[in-house]
C-alpha cells in the first residue's frame, strides 16, 4: 500500500493561504497543517516579502504575525489595505499580545480576525474556513450585481478611500476617470457634500450614475454605480429578461417610443423583422402590447437597482 496520504478533499478547488512569520519553526508547523488540509500555501518571513507575494499572487487569505523586525504586522496590514489589489483579502493576525490595546491595534490596522500564540491548528483551520466562506458569499453578491448592470463599491466615510469594488465598478472607474487607483476628486467632493441627489459623470453619449445604497456603517459606505446608455440598457434587458441581443435592442427602442419603421432604420432591418422580434418579446414576457412590454421592462430594471439608504 502506498504511503502517500489520501486526498481528503477530492475535487475541491484549492484556496491559497499566505503565512507571514519571522520564526521558521512557526512557518513549518502551519505550512504542514494547511498543506495537509488541502490548501496551497505561500510563506514569507518578513514584511516586505509578504507585501511582494501578496501583490503578485493575491492569496485568498493571509495569516500575519503581529510582531516582526523591520516591519511589524500592523504596518504590513495597513499597506495591504492601502493597495487596491490586496485590500479585500481577509487578514488573520497571529499574536502573543492579548492586551486590549493590541487587539484594537490589529483591527485598526485593518485586520479581519486574530488568533493567539501558541497557535492551535484546529482553531486556525476553523477561522480560515469561516472567513473564506464569508469572502465567497460577498464575491457572489458582487458578481450578481455586475450581472444585472449595477456595479458597487465601498468607501471609507472619513476620506472616501475605495475599500473594494466589483469588477464592473473597476472597469467603469477606469473608463470614466482614467484612474488605476485612488478616488477621483469629483467622487470625494460628492461624498463630502449633499448625497441626496446622485452623482452623474458624463463621457460621450454615456453617463455613469453614483447612488448611495447604505450609509449606516461608520466603517464603509456602499455606493451603487449604474451606466446609462443605449448599450447599457440593452445589456441590462438581456440579463434581466432572458432576451436575445436583437430582442433586447428592439425592446429598448420600443421603450424609447420608436415605431417599427424607426427601429428598422436604426437596426438596419425591415419593419416586418422588427415585428417578429417583438412577437418573441411579448411571448417571453407574457404580455400582449408594446406599452405592457415597456412598462414591465422598466419596472424590472428599477427593481434591480438597490434603493438608496435614508440620508441621516
C-alpha positions in Angstrom: 0.0 0.0 0.0 1.3 3.5 -0.9 2.5 5.7 2.0 1.1 8.8 0.2 -1.8 10.3 2.2 -5.2 10.1 0.7 -6.7 13.4 -0.6 -9.4 14.2 1.9 -10.8 16.9 -0.3 -11.1 15.4 -3.8 -12.3 17.7 -6.4 -12.1 20.8 -4.2 -10.7 24.0 -5.6 -7.6 24.7 -3.6 -7.5 28.0 -1.8 -4.3 29.9 -1.3 -3.0 30.9 2.1 -0.1 33.2 2.7 1.6 32.7 6.1 3.8 35.6 7.3 6.1 34.9 10.3 9.7 35.6 11.1 10.1 32.3 13.1 10.9 29.4 10.8 9.5 26.8 13.2 6.1 28.6 13.2 6.1 28.7 9.4 6.9 25.0 9.2 4.2 23.9 11.6 1.5 25.9 9.9 2.6 25.1 6.4 2.4 21.4 7.1 -1.0 21.6 8.8 -2.5 23.7 6.0 -0.9 21.6 3.2 -2.4 18.5 4.8 -5.8 20.2 4.9 -5.6 20.8 1.1 -4.6 24.4 0.9 -2.0 25.9 -1.4 0.5 27.5 1.0 2.8 30.5 0.4 5.2 31.7 3.1 7.1 35.0 3.8 9.4 35.6 6.8 9.3 39.4 6.8 7.0 42.3 5.9 8.5 43.4 2.6 8.4 39.9 1.3 4.8 39.5 2.4 3.8 42.6 0.5 5.5 41.4 -2.6 4.0 38.0 -2.5 0.5 39.3 -1.8 0.7 41.8 -4.7 2.0 39.2 -7.2 -0.1 36.2 -6.2 -3.2 37.6 -4.4 -3.8 34.9 -1.8 -7.4 34.1 -0.6 -6.4 34.7 3.0 -3.3 35.9 5.0 -2.1 34.7 8.4 0.0 37.5 9.7 2.4 37.6 12.6 1.9 40.8 14.6 5.5 41.2 15.9 8.3 41.1 13.4 11.6 43.0 13.0 12.0 45.8 10.3 8.2 46.0 9.6 5.7 44.7 12.1 2.4 43.0 11.1 0.3 46.2 11.8 2.3 48.2 9.2 2.1 45.3 6.8 -1.7 45.2 7.2 -2.0 48.9 6.7 -0.1 48.7 3.4 -2.1 45.7 2.2 -5.3 47.7 2.9 -3.9 50.7 1.0 -3.3 48.7 -2.1 -6.4 48.2 -4.3 -5.1 44.7 -5.4 -4.8 43.4 -1.8 -7.2 45.5 0.3 -10.1 42.9 0.2 -8.0 39.9 1.3 -9.1 38.6 4.8 -6.2 39.1 7.2 -6.0 37.0 10.4 -3.4 38.2 12.9 -1.3 35.7 14.9 -0.1 37.3 18.1 1.0 36.6 21.6 -0.1 40.1 22.6 -3.5 39.8 24.3 -3.8 43.2 25.9 -6.9 45.0 24.7 -4.9 47.8 23.1 -3.0 45.3 21.0 -6.2 43.7 19.8 -7.6 47.1 19.0 -4.4 47.9 17.1 -4.9 44.8 15.0 -8.4 45.8 14.0 -7.5 49.5 13.5 -4.8 48.4 11.1 -7.4 46.6 9.0 -7.3 43.0 10.4 -10.2 40.7 9.9 -9.6 38.5 12.9 -6.9 37.3 15.3 -5.7 34.1 17.0 -3.3 34.0 19.9 0.0 32.2 20.1 0.8 29.4 20.6 -1.5 28.9 17.6 -3.8 25.9 17.8 -4.1 24.3 14.3 -7.8 23.4 14.7 -8.6 26.9 15.6 -6.7 28.4 12.6 -8.4 26.0 10.2 -11.8 26.9 11.6 -11.1 30.6 11.3 -9.8 30.2 7.8 -12.9 28.2 6.7 -15.3 30.8 8.2 -13.6 33.8 6.5 -13.2 32.1 3.2 -16.9 31.3 3.3 -17.8 34.9 4.0 -15.5 36.1 1.3 -17.1 33.7 -1.2 -20.6 34.9 -0.4 -19.5 38.5 -0.8 -17.9 37.8 -4.1 -21.1 36.0 -5.3 -23.2 39.0 -4.2 -20.8 41.4 -6.0 -20.8 39.3 -9.2 -24.7 39.2 -9.1 -24.8 43.0 -9.0 -22.5 43.1 -12.0 -24.6 40.6 -13.9 -27.6 42.9 -13.7 -25.8 46.0 -14.7 -25.4 47.5 -11.2 -21.8 47.7 -10.0 -20.9 48.5 -6.5 -18.0 49.9 -4.5 -17.4 50.6 -0.8 -15.7 53.7 0.6 -14.5 54.8 4.0 -16.7 57.7 5.2 -13.9 60.0 6.5 -11.8 60.2 3.4 -13.6 58.5 0.5 -11.0 55.8 0.0 -12.2 52.9 -2.0 -12.1 49.8 0.1 -13.3 47.3 -2.5 -15.2 47.4 -5.8 -16.8 44.8 -8.1 -15.0 44.0 -11.4 -17.6 46.0 -13.3 -17.1 49.0 -11.0 -13.4 48.9 -11.5 -13.9 48.8 -15.3 -16.2 51.8 -15.3 -14.0 53.8 -12.9 -11.1 53.3 -15.3 -13.2 54.2 -18.3 -14.8 57.3 -16.9 -11.9 58.7 -14.8 -8.8 57.2 -16.4 -7.5 56.1 -12.9 -5.9 52.8 -11.8 -6.1 53.5 -8.1 -7.4 56.2 -5.7 -10.7 58.0 -5.5 -11.5 60.7 -8.2 -11.9 64.2 -6.8 -15.4 64.6 -8.1 -16.5 61.5 -6.1 -14.7 62.7 -3.0 -16.5 66.1 -3.2 -19.9 64.4 -3.7 -19.3 62.1 -0.7 -18.4 65.1 1.5 -21.5 67.1 0.4 -25.2 66.5 -0.1 -25.6 62.9 -1.3 -29.4 63.1 -1.7 -29.0 63.6 -5.4 -27.0 61.1 -7.4 -23.6 62.0 -8.8 -23.7 61.8 -12.7 -20.5 61.7 -14.7 -20.9 62.2 -18.5 -18.5 60.8 -21.0 -19.5 61.0 -24.6 -23.0 59.5 -25.1 -22.9 57.6 -21.8 -23.4 58.6 -18.2 -22.2 56.9 -15.0 -24.5 57.5 -12.1 -23.5 57.0 -8.4 -26.2 56.5 -5.8 -25.8 55.8 -2.1 -27.1 52.3 -1.2 -26.1 52.1 2.5 -24.7 54.7 4.9 -25.5 53.1 8.2 -22.0 51.7 8.8 -19.3 54.0 10.3 -16.6 52.0 8.6 -17.9 51.6 5.0 -20.5 53.3 2.8 -21.9 51.3 -0.1 -22.2 53.1 -3.4 -24.1 51.7 -6.5 -22.9 52.5 -9.9 -25.2 52.4 -13.0 -24.3 53.2 -16.6 -26.9 54.9 -18.6 -26.6 54.4 -22.4 -28.3 52.6 -25.2 -25.7 49.7 -24.9 -26.0 49.5 -21.1 -29.8 49.3 -21.3 -29.7 46.6 -24.0 -27.3 44.5 -21.8 -29.5 45.0 -18.7 -32.6 43.8 -20.6 -30.7 40.7 -21.8 -29.7 39.8 -18.3 -33.0 40.7 -16.6 -35.5 39.3 -19.1 -33.5 36.5 -20.7 -33.9 38.0 -24.2 -31.5 37.7 -27.1 -29.5 40.8 -28.0 -31.7 41.7 -31.0 -34.9 41.2 -29.0 -33.3 43.5 -26.3 -32.4 46.1 -28.9 -35.9 46.1 -30.2 -37.5 46.4 -26.8 -35.1 49.2 -25.9 -36.2 51.3 -28.8 -39.9 50.4 -28.0 -39.3 51.9 -24.5 -37.8 55.0 -26.3 -41.1 55.4 -28.2 -39.9 54.4 -31.6 -42.2 52.8 -34.3 -41.3 49.5 -36.0 -40.2 51.5 -39.1 -38.0 53.7 -36.9 -36.5 50.7 -35.2 -35.9 49.0 -38.6 -34.0 52.1 -39.8 -31.9 52.2 -36.6 -31.1 48.4 -36.7 -30.7 48.1 -40.4 -33.6 45.7 -40.9 -37.2 45.6 -42.1 -40.2 46.6 -40.0 -41.6 43.1 -40.6 -38.5 41.6 -39.0 -38.8 44.0 -36.1 -42.3 42.9 -35.6 -41.2 39.2 -35.5 -38.7 40.0 -32.8 -41.3 42.0 -30.9 -43.7 39.0 -31.0 -41.0 36.9 -29.4 -40.6 39.6 -26.7 -44.3 39.5 -26.0 -44.3 35.7 -25.7 -41.3 35.7 -23.3 -42.7 38.5 -21.1 -46.2 37.2 -21.1 -47.7 40.5 -22.4 -49.7 41.5 -25.5 -48.9 45.1 -26.2 -45.9 47.4 -26.7 -47.0 49.5 -23.7 -47.2 46.5 -21.4 -43.8 45.2 -22.5 -42.2 48.6 -22.0 -43.8 49.0 -18.5 -42.7 45.5 -17.4 -39.2 46.1 -18.6 -38.8 49.5 -16.9 -40.3 48.1 -13.6 -37.9 45.2 -13.7 -34.9 47.4 -14.2 -36.0 49.7 -11.4 -36.5 46.7 -9.1 -32.9 45.5 -9.8 -31.4 48.8 -8.6 -30.9 48.8 -4.8 -32.9 51.6 -3.2 -30.8 54.5 -1.7 -30.3 54.5 2.0 -32.1 57.1 4.1 -29.6 60.0 4.5 -29.4 60.9 8.1 
